[in-house]
Amino acid sequence: MMYDVIIIGAGSMGMAAGYYLTEAGQKVALIDAYDPPHEEGSHHGETRLIRHAYGEGGNYVPLALHSQELWEELEGKSEKRIFLKTGVLNFGPKDSAFLDTVQKSAQEHNLSLEEMTAEEINTRWPGFQLESEFIGYFEKNSGVLFSENAIRAYRTLAEKNGADLYTNTRVHAIETTADEVTVKVNDNEIKGKKLLITAGKGTNQVAKLLQRTLPLSPTRKTFSWFKTEKTHYEEGMFPGWGYDDGESTYYGFPSVEEAGIKIGRHDQGHPLEEPEKLEPFGTYPEDEEETLAFAHKYFSKDIQLKEGRVCTYTNTPDEDFIIDYLPGYANVLVACGFSGHGFKFSSGIGESLAKILTGREPAVSLESFRLDRFDH
C-alpha cells in the first residue's frame, strides 16, 4: 500500500487535514500514539472558545472567520454538536493592549463588536461582578466549540472516505527519498509519497527522527470546572469570555450541559523537560488557588472547585504557529505551535494543509507562519 499522505498526529490539525485530504481523493494514513480523541492532546477538555475579533493580532481574523464557516459546515455533515453561539466577552482594564487589539481587529474587518462599561456588563450578566474601571467588548456571533466532538466528527468522515487510522501506534523511525516516505511503527512499515507532522507536544520527538529540532517549548497548564448554586452561569445565560490586564490572562465558559463553569489561566504554567510526563492536578498550590481566586473576585464568592485537569501548551517563541516544510525535506510538511489559541482554527488549518499537500492555494494566506521568521 502506497499512501498519498501519511499524517503523524491525528489530533486537532491532523484529523481535520486527514478529512480534507480524503475529500480531495487522497489515500491517507493517520497515525496516533493514542486513540483520538484522548486526554494526551491539546483538544481534550470538551470545549474551546472561538473568537473572531482577535487580541492576538488582526492577521488571524480571516482564518478565524473561514474556520467558523467550516465548523458550521462540519456540524451540518455530522450528527454531533460542534458549535454553540454564546457570544464572547473580552474584558479588562481600559488600558489593556489586548482589548485595544480586539477593538482594532474588529474595526479592520467590519466585525460586530459592542463596547460595554463594567456596569453594563454586570447588569446584562449578573454572574459578573466587575470593577468600575473595567471595560468589555462583546462579539455576539462567536462562542464555544465542542473540541472532542469535532475530532470524532472528522474521524468518522475521514474513515468513511477511506482513510486508514493507526491508533495506539508509536513511530520508531522515518526514512525519506525525494518521492517516498517510510514510517516505521511497532512491527510495521507505512509508505507514502508525502508526510505531514501534526504531533502537538510530540512534534520534536518526531522531527528528531529526521535530525531536525523546531523552536517549541512545552508547558504544563491546568484548567478547572467550578460549581455554584446560582443559575446565572448556565448555557444560554452567560457568555464565553476572556480577560487580560497585561499581567495575567484568563479565559472561561458558561456551564455547558451542566458541567460547571470552566476557567483556565492562559499565561504562566510550568516548563516541561519531558512533555510526556505531566504532574497531576493539585501538584502545585496555584493549580486550584489562582483560578478560584479569580472566580471569587470577578464572578461570585460561592463558587467552588468541582474538578481540575492538566494539559500541555506547546508554543513557539512568538506564540504564533509554525506551518511550513521541514528544512531540507521537500515532502515533509509540519504544523505545530498551536497551543493556547489554536484549536478554533483547526478546521481552516486542516483544510489549508490538505490544499498545500495537493498543490492548491489555501483559502487564507499562511505565509506569516513560515519557519524562516526565526532566522532573523
Stockholm file with secondary structure:
# STOCKHOLM 1.0

chainA/1-376         MMYDVIIIGAGSMGMAAGYYLTEAGQKVALIDAYDPPHEEGSHHGETRLIRHAYGEGGNYVPLALHSQELWEELEGKSEKRIFLKTGVLNFGPKDSAFLDTVQKSAQEHNLSLEEMTAEEINTRWPGFQLESEFIGYFEKNSGVLFSENAIRAYRTLAEKNGADLYTNTRVHAIETTADEVTVKVNDNEIKGKKLLITAGKGTNQVAKLLQRTLPLSPTRKTFSWFKTEKTHYEEGMFPGWGYDDGESTYYGFPSVEEAGIKIGRHDQGHPLEEPEKLEPFGTYPEDEEETLAFAHKYFSKDIQLKEGRVCTYTNTPDEDFIIDYLPGYANVLVACGFSGHGFKFSSGIGESLAKILTGREPAVSLESFRLDRFDH
#=GR chainA/1-376 SS CEEEEEEECCSHHHHHHHHHHHHTTCCEEEECSSCSSCTTSTTCSSEEEECSSCTTCGGGHHHHHHHHHHHHHHHHHSSSCCEECCCEEEEEETTCHHHHHHHHHHHHTTCCCEEEEHHHHHHHCTTCCCCTTEEEEEETTCEEEEHHHHHHHHHHHHHHTTCEEECSCCEEEEEECSSCEEEEETTEEEEEEEEEECCGGGHHHHHGGGTCCCSCEEEEEEEEEEECSCSTTBTTTSCEEEEECSSCEEEEECBGGGCCEEEEECSCCEECSSTTCCCCTTSSTHHHHHHHHHHHHHTCTTCEEEEEEEEEEEECTTSCCEEEECTTCTTEEEEECCTTTCGGGHHHHHHHHHHHHTTCCCSSCCGGGCGGGGGC
#=GC SS_cons         CEEEEEEECCSHHHHHHHHHHHHTTCCEEEECSSCSSCTTSTTCSSEEEECSSCTTCGGGHHHHHHHHHHHHHHHHHSSSCCEECCCEEEEEETTCHHHHHHHHHHHHTTCCCEEEEHHHHHHHCTTCCCCTTEEEEEETTCEEEEHHHHHHHHHHHHHHTTCEEECSCCEEEEEECSSCEEEEETTEEEEEEEEEECCGGGHHHHHGGGTCCCSCEEEEEEEEEEECSCSTTBTTTSCEEEEECSSCEEEEECBGGGCCEEEEECSCCEECSSTTCCCCTTSSTHHHHHHHHHHHHHTCTTCEEEEEEEEEEEECTTSCCEEEECTTCTTEEEEECCTTTCGGGHHHHHHHHHHHHTTCCCSSCCGGGCGGGGGC
//
